[in-house]
Amino acid sequence: MKKYNQTIQDRSYKYALMIIKLVEKLPKDNAANIIGKQLIRSATSIGANIAEAQSASSRRDFTNFYNHSLKSSNESKFWMKLLKDSEKANKEDIMPLINETNELANILAASILKLKGKV
């Protein structure tokens, strides 16, 4: 499980870096600025909670950190879809990130189910 945790931790870190680069390319208007800040907050929260889970005091605590990461991934999808549909971000730039968000969310959801013994 340790190697798996490191893999998702590394992947979520690289994902956060890609989000930061996307936000830096957004137009310099008020809406893009607000949405960009929200997206950075939610996207970086995914990796931060995964990292915090490594020091969890119990299985339940570990699961809660993963739950927070999953919620943050869902929030990140919302902000990215808003950027895409409002045409604040190029579809070519944002679609790979939406796909990566979906993959991270699927990994987190499967991990949570396994941790809860529902798999």
C-alpha positions, 0 to 999 in steps of 0.5 A: 500500500505504501508504493500505491500511496506514493504513486497517487501522491506523486500523481496528484502533485503533478496534477496540481502543477498542471492546474497552476500552469493552466490558471496562469494562461487564463485571461486577465479578467475578473471572472477568470481570476476568481474561477482560477483562484477557486480551481487552484484552491480545490485542485491543490487540496486533492494532493494536500489531503492525500499527503496528510493522509500519510500521517493519519492517526487511524484508518478512519482518519486516513479515509476522511482525508481521502474523502476530502480529496474526492470532494475537492476533485469533484469541485475542481471538475466543476470549476474546469467545466465552468472555464471550458463552457465560458470559453475562458480556457481552451478546450485543448488545454482543459480537457486532459485536465478534466480527464485526469481529474476523473481518473484521480476521482475514480482512484480515490473512490475505489480506495475509499470503498476498499478502506471501508471494506465495501469491495 
